[in-house]
Every structure is written in structure tokens, then in C-alpha cells.
Amino acid sequence: MFSNIGVPGLILILLIALVIFGPKKLPEIGRAFGETLREFKKSTKGLSDEVLEELDDKKEVR
């Protein structure tokens, strides 16, 4: 996803975010983004586990 940005692009994005949101809001935004990402990973893992269970059940029936 971020493979084409590079270090200079990432620094520019962080500076723009710092100017827009300010130094007090930036940690809160980062924390919220991290929690959202963690929940997304957990739900996608749960979904893929369910799909794998279904496939295993279908293989056992055959």
C-alpha cells in the first residue's frame, strides 16, 4: 500500500497532518487509527477462520 510513497513522501504527509491537526490532536488520531486497524485485523482473521472451518467441514463430509 505505502510502497510507492517513500521516506520523503511520508515525512511530507506527517508534516501536513501536524499542521492541520496540531501537536495535541495528532497522538489521539494515531491511537484511534491504531485501534481501528487492530479491530479490522481481528475481524478479518475471524472471518477467514470461519471460512476455513466451513471448507474443512465440507471436506470431511465428502
C-alpha positions, -999 to +999 in steps of 0.1 A: +000+000+000+027+025+010+055+010-010+054+038-036+054+067-011+090+066+001+105+084+031+103+120+017+066+115+009+059+100+043+076+130+060+056+154+039+023+136+048+032+137+085+041+174+084+008+182+067-011+162+093+008+181+120-001+215+106-038+205+100-045+188+133-019+203+156+005+186+181-022+179+207-046+161+184-021+141+164-014+114+191-052+109+197-057+105+159-028+080+157-042+060+187-077+059+171-062+048+138-042+020+155-073+008+174-093+008+142-066-011+123-064-037+152-102-043+151-101-046+114-074-072+115-092-091+143-125-092+123-108-103+091-090-130+109-122-142+125-139-142+091-111-161+074-111-187+103-148-192+098-143-197+061-115-222+067-137-241+092-165-243+066-141-257+040-127-283+064-163-294+073-172-298+036-140-319+030-149-342+059-184-347+046-171-360+012 
